[in-house]
Amino acid sequence: MHHRIALLSPSHKQVVSSTRIMCLALALAVPTLLFGQSFTASVRGVVTDSAQAAVPAAKVTVTDVDRNLEHTSRADALGRYVIMALPPGAYTLSAEAAGFQKFARNAFVLAVQQQATIDVELTVGQIATAVEVQAAAPLLNATSATLGQVIENRYINELPLIARNPYTLTYLTPGIVGSAGSAGSGDTNFVAVGTRNSTADVMLDGVSVTGAEQNAGITTVMHTPSVEAVQEFKVQTSFFSAEFGNTGGAIINMITKSGTNQFHGDGYWFHRDSSLNANSFFANKAGSPKPETHRNVYGATLQPVQPRYELRRQYRTHAVPRQHRPEIDV
């Protein structure tokens, strides 16, 4: 029996060690890059002149209206630009280049994971003169074929939610139907465009908050944010990008509110009482009295410049008179 022993010189050992360090750094960096694009939006387009010729090296700036943060990019040799990792919100866009008038577009709104295309046409003139676009066509997504529905903040705040669970609004998406015995529930036990139930993934600010159960699929949502804490969310039903691989049905991509340059806040109180309800048909038929029920959900939210704080307290009683079970969520 012969044994072969390979000896590495000190220089070879140093190369192997450096290679391992680079591989480890790349493995740690890739998830971070993917995480940054899980719920953010992007803007891309082409910068041309009045003759539809490309304007290389044009400076394109997208500004966050609420935070006054600028995101800048330079057009390439073909006039193409792209600005990624934009948190959902309201933005303005401007473009400028030497020998052209400055282009400015009024505020537009970017939703969760929206990929907007905004082409810019510059006019020859002095840069001190600006061409401002007051009205423009709606933003179109000519980049991704993902199908889904964005549930805006207006729907979240104004539509009635008996259980105060924002996940129940998932059923507003075309193609989402409840499975047997769970229609309208606040978990992932639904069918998305014909796929198997309990296979959807829920992401909150880019982090998955679902838990797989043995022989039951993905049904448990580990964290349910307060309705007042949710800005909006998008339900993607098909044609996911490669960054979403932990699902077989749908993706619920939810984001929470964040601070702006001004303080914002509100107070709320939601009250349910048996004195305001009628008895059920079967209870009346059986001669049973109406069960006593009291529920009070009240609290306040505060949105400072950067972080967001919320204090919520719930008082609930279900069919047990004079018994309160407080829930405090800070």
KEKE-527301 format. One record per residue (C-alpha): residue in one letter; x, y, z. Coordinates in nm, 2 decimals, always signed. Each point is the difference from the previous one (the first is absolute). Layout:
<pts>
rest A, X X, Y Y, Z Z
...
</pts>
This chain:
<pts>
rest M, X +0.00, Y +0.00, Z +0.00
rest H, X +0.13, Y +0.33, Z -0.10
rest H, X -0.09, Y +0.34, Z +0.16
rest R, X +0.05, Y +0.33, Z -0.17
rest I, X +0.06, Y +0.30, Z +0.22
rest A, X -0.03, Y +0.35, Z -0.15
rest L, X +0.20, Y +0.27, Z +0.17
rest L, X -0.09, Y +0.36, Z -0.05
rest S, X +0.26, Y +0.27, Z +0.01
rest P, X -0.06, Y +0.31, Z +0.22
rest S, X -0.10, Y +0.21, Z -0.31
rest H, X -0.26, Y -0.27, Z -0.10
rest K, X -0.14, Y -0.01, Z +0.35
rest Q, X -0.04, Y +0.38, Z -0.01
rest V, X -0.19, Y -0.02, Z -0.33
rest V, X -0.23, Y -0.27, Z +0.13
rest S, X -0.07, Y +0.20, Z +0.32
rest S, X -0.07, Y +0.32, Z -0.20
rest T, X -0.24, Y -0.19, Z -0.23
rest R, X -0.19, Y -0.14, Z +0.29
rest I, X -0.03, Y +0.35, Z +0.16
rest M, X -0.13, Y +0.14, Z -0.34
rest C, X -0.26, Y -0.28, Z -0.03
rest L, X -0.12, Y +0.06, Z +0.35
rest A, X -0.03, Y +0.37, Z -0.05
rest L, X -0.19, Y -0.05, Z -0.33
rest A, X -0.24, Y -0.25, Z +0.17
rest L, X -0.07, Y +0.26, Z +0.27
rest A, X -0.04, Y +0.29, Z -0.24
rest V, X -0.24, Y -0.17, Z -0.25
rest P, X -0.30, Y -0.04, Z +0.24
rest T, X +0.05, Y +0.36, Z +0.11
rest L, X -0.03, Y +0.12, Z -0.36
rest L, X -0.31, Y -0.22, Z -0.06
rest F, X -0.16, Y +0.12, Z +0.32
rest G, X +0.03, Y +0.36, Z -0.12
rest Q, X -0.21, Y -0.07, Z -0.30
rest S, X -0.27, Y -0.22, Z +0.16
rest F, X -0.25, Y +0.29, Z +0.04
rest T, X +0.16, Y +0.31, Z -0.14
rest A, X -0.09, Y +0.17, Z -0.32
rest S, X +0.21, Y +0.12, Z -0.30
rest V, X -0.01, Y +0.25, Z -0.28
rest R, X +0.16, Y -0.04, Z -0.34
rest G, X -0.02, Y +0.15, Z -0.34
rest V, X +0.19, Y +0.16, Z -0.29
rest V, X +0.12, Y +0.36, Z -0.02
rest T, X -0.03, Y +0.15, Z -0.36
rest D, X -0.01, Y +0.33, Z -0.17
rest S, X -0.27, Y +0.14, Z -0.23
rest A, X +0.14, Y -0.21, Z -0.29
rest Q, X -0.03, Y -0.32, Z +0.21
rest A, X +0.38, Y -0.03, Z +0.02
rest A, X +0.15, Y -0.13, Z +0.32
rest V, X +0.15, Y +0.25, Z +0.24
rest P, X +0.29, Y -0.17, Z +0.17
rest A, X +0.12, Y +0.09, Z +0.36
rest A, X -0.33, Y +0.18, Z +0.07
rest K, X -0.05, Y +0.04, Z +0.38
rest V, X -0.34, Y -0.14, Z +0.12
rest T, X -0.11, Y +0.07, Z +0.35
rest V, X -0.30, Y -0.15, Z +0.18
rest T, X -0.09, Y +0.18, Z +0.32
rest D, X -0.21, Y -0.14, Z +0.29
rest V, X -0.27, Y +0.26, Z +0.06
rest D, X -0.06, Y -0.08, Z +0.37
rest R, X +0.36, Y -0.04, Z +0.10
rest N, X +0.18, Y +0.23, Z -0.25
rest L, X +0.25, Y -0.28, Z -0.08
rest E, X +0.16, Y +0.00, Z -0.34
rest H, X +0.09, Y -0.31, Z -0.21
rest T, X +0.22, Y +0.08, Z -0.29
rest S, X +0.11, Y -0.20, Z -0.31
rest R, X +0.19, Y +0.07, Z -0.33
rest A, X -0.13, Y -0.10, Z -0.34
rest D, X +0.23, Y -0.24, Z -0.19
rest A, X +0.12, Y +0.03, Z -0.36
rest L, X -0.35, Y -0.09, Z -0.13
rest G, X -0.18, Y +0.24, Z +0.23
rest R, X -0.13, Y -0.27, Z +0.23
rest Y, X -0.02, Y +0.05, Z +0.38
rest V, X -0.13, Y -0.20, Z +0.29
rest I, X -0.05, Y +0.09, Z +0.37
rest M, X -0.08, Y -0.29, Z +0.23
rest A, X -0.07, Y -0.06, Z +0.37
rest L, X -0.26, Y +0.28, Z +0.04
rest P, X -0.23, Y -0.04, Z +0.30
rest P, X -0.37, Y +0.03, Z -0.11
rest G, X -0.13, Y +0.36, Z +0.02
rest A, X -0.03, Y +0.32, Z -0.20
rest Y, X +0.29, Y +0.12, Z -0.22
rest T, X +0.10, Y +0.27, Z -0.24
rest L, X +0.24, Y -0.05, Z -0.30
rest S, X +0.24, Y +0.24, Z -0.16
rest A, X +0.25, Y -0.03, Z -0.28
rest E, X +0.27, Y +0.23, Z -0.12
rest A, X +0.29, Y +0.00, Z -0.25
rest A, X +0.24, Y +0.26, Z -0.14
rest G, X -0.16, Y +0.20, Z -0.28
rest F, X -0.36, Y -0.10, Z +0.09
rest Q, X -0.27, Y +0.14, Z +0.21
rest K, X -0.07, Y -0.16, Z +0.33
rest F, X -0.29, Y -0.26, Z +0.00
rest A, X -0.22, Y -0.02, Z +0.30
rest R, X -0.30, Y -0.23, Z +0.07
rest N, X -0.26, Y +0.06, Z +0.27
rest A, X -0.05, Y -0.25, Z +0.29
rest F, X -0.09, Y -0.36, Z -0.09
rest V, X -0.07, Y -0.29, Z +0.23
rest L, X +0.20, Y -0.33, Z +0.00
rest A, X -0.17, Y -0.30, Z +0.15
rest V, X +0.15, Y -0.32, Z +0.15
rest Q, X +0.25, Y -0.16, Z -0.24
rest Q, X -0.12, Y +0.22, Z -0.29
rest Q, X +0.24, Y +0.03, Z -0.29
rest A, X -0.10, Y +0.32, Z -0.17
rest T, X +0.13, Y +0.12, Z -0.34
rest I, X +0.04, Y +0.38, Z -0.05
rest D, X +0.16, Y +0.11, Z -0.33
rest V, X +0.14, Y +0.35, Z +0.00
rest E, X +0.02, Y +0.23, Z -0.30
rest L, X +0.23, Y +0.30, Z +0.04
rest T, X -0.03, Y +0.33, Z -0.19
rest V, X +0.30, Y +0.19, Z -0.13
rest G, X +0.05, Y +0.32, Z +0.20
rest Q, X +0.16, Y +0.15, Z +0.31
rest I, X +0.01, Y -0.22, Z +0.31
rest A, X -0.14, Y +0.29, Z +0.20
rest T, X -0.33, Y -0.05, Z -0.19
rest A, X -0.21, Y -0.29, Z +0.12
rest V, X -0.27, Y -0.20, Z -0.17
rest E, X -0.25, Y -0.11, Z +0.25
rest V, X -0.25, Y -0.28, Z -0.08
rest Q, X -0.32, Y +0.07, Z +0.19
rest A, X -0.20, Y -0.30, Z -0.14
rest A, X +0.13, Y -0.33, Z -0.13
rest A, X -0.13, Y -0.34, Z -0.09
rest P, X -0.04, Y -0.26, Z +0.27
rest L, X +0.32, Y -0.19, Z +0.09
rest L, X +0.02, Y -0.33, Z -0.19
rest N, X +0.20, Y -0.31, Z +0.10
rest A, X +0.18, Y -0.11, Z -0.32
rest T, X +0.26, Y -0.20, Z +0.18
rest S, X -0.16, Y -0.27, Z +0.21
rest A, X -0.29, Y -0.24, Z -0.09
rest T, X -0.10, Y -0.05, Z +0.36
rest L, X -0.38, Y -0.01, Z +0.06
rest G, X -0.16, Y +0.12, Z +0.32
rest Q, X -0.19, Y +0.27, Z +0.18
rest V, X +0.12, Y +0.29, Z +0.22
rest I, X -0.22, Y +0.06, Z +0.30
rest E, X +0.04, Y +0.37, Z +0.06
rest N, X +0.00, Y +0.17, Z +0.34
rest R, X -0.34, Y +0.16, Z -0.07
rest Y, X -0.16, Y -0.34, Z -0.02
rest I, X +0.18, Y -0.12, Z +0.31
rest N, X -0.13, Y +0.29, Z +0.21
rest E, X -0.35, Y +0.04, Z -0.14
rest L, X -0.13, Y -0.36, Z -0.06
rest P, X -0.16, Y -0.17, Z +0.30
rest L, X +0.21, Y -0.26, Z +0.17
rest I, X -0.18, Y -0.19, Z +0.27
rest A, X +0.31, Y -0.17, Z +0.14
rest R, X +0.23, Y +0.30, Z -0.07
rest N, X +0.22, Y -0.23, Z -0.21
rest P, X +0.15, Y +0.16, Z -0.31
rest Y, X +0.07, Y -0.35, Z -0.16
rest T, X -0.37, Y -0.05, Z -0.05
rest L, X +0.01, Y +0.26, Z -0.28
rest T, X +0.20, Y -0.25, Z -0.20
rest Y, X -0.33, Y -0.12, Z -0.14
rest L, X -0.04, Y +0.33, Z -0.19
rest T, X +0.26, Y -0.14, Z -0.25
rest P, X -0.15, Y -0.17, Z -0.31
rest G, X +0.06, Y -0.37, Z +0.00
rest I, X +0.02, Y -0.03, Z +0.38
rest V, X -0.28, Y -0.22, Z +0.15
rest G, X -0.03, Y -0.16, Z +0.34
rest S, X +0.04, Y -0.37, Z +0.05
rest A, X -0.27, Y -0.21, Z +0.16
rest G, X -0.10, Y +0.14, Z +0.34
rest S, X +0.25, Y +0.28, Z +0.01
rest A, X -0.14, Y +0.27, Z -0.24
rest G, X +0.10, Y +0.34, Z +0.12
rest S, X +0.25, Y -0.12, Z +0.26
rest G, X +0.31, Y +0.20, Z +0.08
rest D, X +0.25, Y -0.27, Z -0.08
rest T, X +0.14, Y -0.16, Z -0.32
rest N, X -0.26, Y -0.27, Z -0.02
rest F, X -0.13, Y +0.12, Z -0.34
rest V, X +0.02, Y -0.11, Z -0.37
rest A, X +0.19, Y +0.23, Z -0.24
rest V, X -0.10, Y -0.04, Z -0.37
rest G, X -0.05, Y -0.37, Z +0.04
rest T, X +0.31, Y -0.09, Z +0.20
rest R, X -0.01, Y -0.21, Z +0.31
rest N, X -0.11, Y +0.18, Z +0.32
rest S, X +0.24, Y +0.07, Z +0.29
rest T, X +0.30, Y +0.06, Z -0.23
rest A, X +0.02, Y +0.38, Z +0.00
rest D, X +0.28, Y +0.20, Z +0.16
rest V, X -0.05, Y +0.32, Z +0.20
rest M, X +0.28, Y +0.26, Z +0.01
rest L, X +0.00, Y +0.29, Z +0.24
rest D, X +0.25, Y +0.27, Z -0.10
rest G, X +0.20, Y -0.26, Z -0.20
rest V, X +0.00, Y -0.27, Z +0.28
rest S, X -0.21, Y -0.32, Z -0.02
rest V, X -0.23, Y -0.02, Z +0.30
rest T, X -0.16, Y -0.34, Z -0.08
rest G, X +0.07, Y -0.33, Z +0.16
rest A, X -0.03, Y -0.34, Z -0.17
rest E, X -0.20, Y -0.26, Z +0.19
rest Q, X +0.06, Y -0.38, Z -0.03
rest N, X -0.24, Y -0.15, Z -0.25
rest A, X -0.20, Y +0.32, Z -0.01
rest G, X +0.19, Y +0.23, Z -0.23
rest I, X +0.06, Y +0.37, Z +0.07
rest T, X -0.30, Y +0.12, Z +0.20
rest T, X +0.13, Y +0.18, Z +0.31
rest V, X +0.08, Y +0.37, Z -0.02
rest M, X +0.24, Y +0.07, Z +0.28
rest H, X -0.06, Y +0.38, Z +0.02
rest T, X -0.31, Y +0.20, Z -0.08
rest P, X +0.07, Y +0.38, Z +0.00
rest S, X -0.26, Y +0.25, Z +0.11
rest V, X -0.22, Y +0.14, Z -0.27
rest E, X +0.13, Y +0.35, Z +0.07
rest A, X +0.36, Y -0.12, Z -0.04
rest V, X -0.04, Y -0.13, Z -0.36
rest Q, X +0.07, Y +0.23, Z -0.29
rest E, X -0.10, Y -0.24, Z -0.28
rest F, X +0.06, Y -0.34, Z -0.13
rest K, X +0.01, Y -0.19, Z -0.33
rest V, X -0.14, Y -0.35, Z -0.07
rest Q, X +0.20, Y -0.16, Z -0.28
rest T, X -0.18, Y -0.30, Z -0.15
rest S, X +0.22, Y -0.12, Z -0.28
rest F, X +0.33, Y +0.06, Z -0.20
rest F, X +0.22, Y +0.06, Z +0.30
rest S, X +0.35, Y +0.12, Z -0.04
rest A, X +0.29, Y -0.22, Z +0.11
rest E, X +0.03, Y +0.17, Z +0.34
rest F, X -0.32, Y -0.17, Z +0.11
rest G, X +0.06, Y -0.37, Z +0.04
rest N, X -0.18, Y -0.09, Z +0.33
rest T, X -0.35, Y -0.03, Z -0.14
rest G, X -0.22, Y -0.21, Z -0.21
rest G, X -0.31, Y +0.22, Z -0.02
rest A, X +0.03, Y +0.37, Z +0.06
rest I, X +0.21, Y +0.28, Z +0.16
rest I, X -0.14, Y +0.25, Z +0.24
rest N, X +0.25, Y +0.28, Z +0.00
rest M, X -0.09, Y +0.24, Z +0.28
rest I, X +0.18, Y +0.32, Z +0.12
rest T, X -0.05, Y +0.21, Z +0.31
rest K, X -0.01, Y +0.37, Z +0.03
rest S, X +0.32, Y +0.19, Z +0.06
rest G, X +0.09, Y +0.35, Z +0.13
rest T, X +0.02, Y +0.31, Z -0.22
rest N, X +0.13, Y +0.35, Z +0.04
rest Q, X -0.31, Y +0.09, Z +0.21
rest F, X -0.16, Y -0.15, Z +0.30
rest H, X -0.32, Y -0.19, Z -0.07
rest G, X -0.24, Y -0.18, Z +0.23
rest D, X -0.36, Y -0.11, Z +0.06
rest G, X -0.22, Y -0.15, Z +0.26
rest Y, X -0.27, Y -0.26, Z -0.05
rest W, X -0.27, Y -0.19, Z +0.19
rest F, X -0.20, Y -0.28, Z -0.15
rest H, X -0.30, Y -0.12, Z +0.21
rest R, X -0.22, Y -0.31, Z -0.03
rest D, X -0.28, Y -0.07, Z +0.24
rest S, X -0.28, Y -0.25, Z +0.02
rest S, X -0.25, Y +0.28, Z +0.06
rest L, X +0.06, Y +0.11, Z -0.36
rest N, X -0.05, Y -0.34, Z -0.15
rest A, X -0.30, Y -0.22, Z -0.07
rest N, X -0.04, Y -0.35, Z +0.12
rest S, X +0.06, Y -0.28, Z -0.26
rest F, X -0.28, Y -0.18, Z -0.17
rest F, X +0.08, Y -0.34, Z +0.16
rest A, X +0.03, Y +0.15, Z +0.34
rest N, X -0.34, Y +0.16, Z -0.03
rest K, X -0.15, Y -0.32, Z -0.13
rest A, X +0.15, Y -0.19, Z +0.30
rest G, X -0.11, Y +0.27, Z +0.25
rest S, X +0.36, Y +0.07, Z +0.10
rest P, X +0.08, Y +0.35, Z +0.12
rest K, X +0.25, Y +0.22, Z -0.19
rest P, X +0.35, Y -0.06, Z +0.13
rest E, X +0.16, Y +0.30, Z +0.17
rest T, X +0.31, Y +0.11, Z -0.19
rest H, X +0.22, Y +0.31, Z +0.04
rest R, X +0.31, Y +0.09, Z -0.19
rest N, X +0.21, Y +0.32, Z +0.01
rest V, X +0.31, Y +0.05, Z -0.21
rest Y, X +0.16, Y +0.34, Z +0.06
rest G, X +0.34, Y +0.15, Z -0.03
rest A, X +0.22, Y +0.26, Z -0.16
rest T, X +0.28, Y +0.01, Z -0.26
rest L, X +0.30, Y +0.24, Z -0.02
rest Q, X +0.22, Y +0.03, Z -0.31
rest P, X +0.31, Y +0.21, Z +0.07
rest V, X +0.26, Y +0.10, Z -0.25
rest Q, X +0.18, Y -0.34, Z -0.02
rest P, X -0.15, Y -0.29, Z +0.21
rest R, X -0.36, Y -0.07, Z +0.07
rest Y, X -0.15, Y -0.08, Z +0.34
rest E, X -0.34, Y -0.14, Z +0.08
rest L, X -0.18, Y -0.07, Z +0.32
rest R, X -0.31, Y -0.21, Z -0.03
rest R, X -0.23, Y -0.14, Z +0.26
rest Q, X -0.30, Y -0.23, Z -0.05
rest Y, X -0.28, Y -0.07, Z +0.23
rest R, X -0.20, Y -0.30, Z -0.12
rest T, X -0.28, Y -0.22, Z +0.15
rest H, X -0.17, Y -0.28, Z -0.20
rest A, X -0.32, Y -0.14, Z +0.14
rest V, X +0.13, Y +0.03, Z +0.36
rest P, X -0.16, Y +0.30, Z +0.19
rest R, X +0.20, Y +0.23, Z +0.21
rest Q, X +0.33, Y -0.17, Z -0.08
rest H, X +0.27, Y +0.19, Z -0.18
rest R, X +0.32, Y -0.13, Z -0.15
rest P, X +0.24, Y +0.28, Z -0.08
rest E, X +0.26, Y -0.03, Z -0.27
rest I, X +0.29, Y +0.24, Z -0.01
rest D, X +0.23, Y +0.02, Z -0.30
rest V, X +0.28, Y +0.25, Z +0.01
</pts>
